[in-house]
Amino acid sequence: MGLKWTDSLDIAIELFEKYPEVDPTRINFVDLRNYVMELEEFDDEPNRSGERILEAIQAAWIEEAE
C-alpha cells in the first residue's frame, strides 16, 4: 500500500530523505506537489491534492528538517 496525500508525515519523511538539498520553507506548492508525485511510494490520484494538504505536508517537512 502506497502513500496517499493524507499521509503528510510519512510523505515529509520521504521528501526529507530524497531531497536533502531542498529548503522546505522556500518551496512553492507546484514544486512540492511534483516532488510528492515523484516519490516511489506515492500512489494516489494527482487531483486529490489541495492547498490544505500541501500546507500540511510542507509543515511536516519543515519540522522534519529541523
Protein Blocks (a to p, Z undefined) as FASTA:
>chain_A
ZZdfklmmlmmmmmmmmmmmbcfklccfklmmmmmmmpmklccdfklgcfklmmmmmmmm
mmmmZZ
